[in-house]
Amino acid sequence: MQMPQSYPAVPPEVYYHSFGFRLNPNLYTDGTVCLSLLNTFSGEGNEVWVPGTSSLLQVVVSIQALVLNSQPFYNEAGYERLIDRPEGHRHELPYNENALLLTLRTMIHLLRRPPQGFEGVVRDHFRRRGRYVLETCEAYLQGCVDAGHGSMELPCSAGFRTALANVMPKLTTAFAQIGAQGCDHCAATNH
């Protein structure tokens, strides 16, 4: 995120390091974050940047809530009409499976080539959280996740499980190389 010289008259410039992956309708491969508040998508009223009213906090919260949500399929323009409809449900699972696979591949790229100046932040984050990422992947392979209060079924396709099993060795090796907590033996035990 960068503030142009004319900020706060104009919104901040936000760049997403995509590594060539489009894992969300709002995150383009060229780095554009498509959001009305950033003037990269049409909108009205408080959806767009209003000088003197809009804030960086509003941008960050909007990205967190509107872009980085659990159902990115419905972020595609016009797809919100498919929420809770059979056609939407039919397309949501494969879309979300692909988004998760692309997210895991993005993690691998981030570990190999973190954004300049953020090398330590990336390394430290994945040192602390890498084990949990792998545990979640393993839960998908097994068909369930421990949600803290018992387990929850995670429906997924056979193709997703195959693709996930193919990504996990690279991800595990990347986590082991940075010394992720609880991953010291991961590379040797991963299937």
Solvent accessible surface area in square Angstrom, and as a share of the most:
residue,aa,sasa,rsa
1,M,101,0.45
2,Q,115,0.51
3,M,78,0.35
4,P,28,0.18
5,Q,193,0.86
6,S,63,0.41
7,Y,59,0.22
8,P,76,0.48
9,A,60,0.46
10,V,57,0.33
11,P,12,0.07
12,P,4,0.02
13,E,95,0.43
14,V,31,0.18
15,Y,130,0.50
16,Y,46,0.17
17,H,82,0.37
18,S,3,0.02
19,F,41,0.17
20,G,54,0.52
21,F,40,0.17
22,R,103,0.37
23,L,22,0.11
24,N,5,0.02
25,P,9,0.05
26,N,22,0.11
27,L,5,0.03
28,Y,78,0.30
29,T,71,0.41
30,D,100,0.52
31,G,2,0.01
32,T,42,0.25
33,V,5,0.03
34,C,10,0.06
35,L,14,0.07
36,S,17,0.11
37,L,6,0.03
38,L,13,0.06
39,N,91,0.47
40,T,62,0.36
41,F,105,0.44
42,S,91,0.59
43,G,27,0.26
44,E,141,0.63
45,G,56,0.54
46,N,123,0.63
47,E,98,0.44
48,V,39,0.23
49,W,16,0.06
50,V,55,0.32
51,P,76,0.48
52,G,80,0.77
53,T,105,0.61
54,S,13,0.09
55,S,45,0.29
56,L,59,0.29
57,L,127,0.63
58,Q,57,0.25
59,V,0,0.00
60,V,74,0.43
61,V,74,0.42
62,S,18,0.11
63,I,28,0.14
64,Q,121,0.54
65,A,60,0.47
66,L,105,0.52
67,V,0,0.00
68,L,106,0.53
69,N,54,0.28
70,S,96,0.62
71,Q,80,0.36
72,P,12,0.07
73,F,12,0.05
74,Y,18,0.07
75,N,38,0.20
76,E,55,0.25
77,A,71,0.55
78,G,35,0.33
79,Y,76,0.29
80,E,102,0.46
81,R,151,0.55
82,L,5,0.03
83,I,84,0.43
84,D,114,0.59
85,R,126,0.46
86,P,104,0.65
87,E,75,0.33
88,G,0,0.00
89,H,101,0.45
90,R,153,0.56
91,H,82,0.37
92,E,23,0.10
93,L,71,0.35
94,P,71,0.45
95,Y,61,0.23
96,N,37,0.19
97,E,17,0.08
98,N,76,0.39
99,A,12,0.09
100,L,46,0.23
101,L,15,0.08
102,L,22,0.11
103,T,46,0.26
104,L,2,0.01
105,R,82,0.30
106,T,13,0.07
107,M,31,0.14
108,I,8,0.04
109,H,52,0.23
110,L,38,0.19
111,L,25,0.12
112,R,153,0.56
113,R,154,0.56
114,P,35,0.22
115,P,25,0.16
116,Q,167,0.74
117,G,63,0.60
118,F,115,0.48
119,E,74,0.33
120,G,26,0.25
121,V,98,0.56
122,V,17,0.10
123,R,92,0.34
124,D,59,0.31
125,H,78,0.35
126,F,13,0.05
127,R,90,0.33
128,R,126,0.46
129,R,111,0.41
130,G,0,0.00
131,R,85,0.31
132,Y,82,0.31
133,V,25,0.15
134,L,16,0.08
135,E,89,0.40
136,T,59,0.34
137,C,2,0.01
138,E,57,0.25
139,A,17,0.13
140,Y,48,0.18
141,L,29,0.14
142,Q,127,0.56
143,G,12,0.12
144,C,55,0.33
145,V,27,0.16
146,D,109,0.57
147,A,58,0.45
148,G,61,0.58
149,H,187,0.84
150,G,43,0.41
151,S,83,0.54
152,M,101,0.45
153,E,136,0.61
154,L,19,0.10
155,P,88,0.56
156,C,18,0.11
157,S,47,0.31
158,A,81,0.63
159,G,51,0.49
160,F,6,0.03
161,R,80,0.29
162,T,84,0.49
163,A,26,0.20
164,L,0,0.00
165,A,33,0.26
166,N,100,0.51
167,V,6,0.03
168,M,7,0.03
169,P,51,0.32
170,K,118,0.50
171,L,0,0.00
172,T,1,0.00
173,T,58,0.34
174,A,7,0.05
175,F,0,0.00
176,A,31,0.24
177,Q,144,0.64
178,I,30,0.15
179,G,49,0.47
180,A,3,0.02
181,Q,104,0.46
182,G,38,0.36
183,C,0,0.00
184,D,130,0.67
185,H,108,0.48
186,C,19,0.11
187,A,53,0.41
188,A,94,0.73
189,T,93,0.54
190,N,37,0.19
191,H,123,0.55
